[in-house]
Amino acid sequence: METFGRIIAAARKAAGISQKDLAAKIRKEDGEPISHQYLNDIEHDRRNPPNELIIEQLAKQLDLAAEYLIFAAGMLPNDLRKDLAGAKPEHVERAYRAFRENLKKRPNHQ
């Protein structure tokens, strides 16, 4: 699997959007856009993946599934994190087993 940054870079290039233009469309919590240098650092894996708010905006702008980007970032979506907060260990274990099994069923899995 590609890194988070490589996924973003490839999708941006495929869409024909410059880093500067994409960065201007992505807003931080304070409403200010991210810098194109920050986006460049993300794309070159010099920064950790951003928070879910920024990931969701990147997904929308690049026509990617937010869930896929959150997975590529190595994160749990906020809604699942909240749902799992009070979960019993055996429920979490079952959920991860089901997740693994589902991934193994995908086409072309080696």
Buried (B, 14 or more C-beta within 10 A) or exposed (E): EEBBBBBBBEBBEEEEBEBEEBBBEBEBEEEEBBBBEBBBBBBEBEBEBBEBEBBBBBBEBBEBEBEEBBBBBEBBBEEBEEEEEEEEEEEEEEBEEEEEEEEEEEEEEE
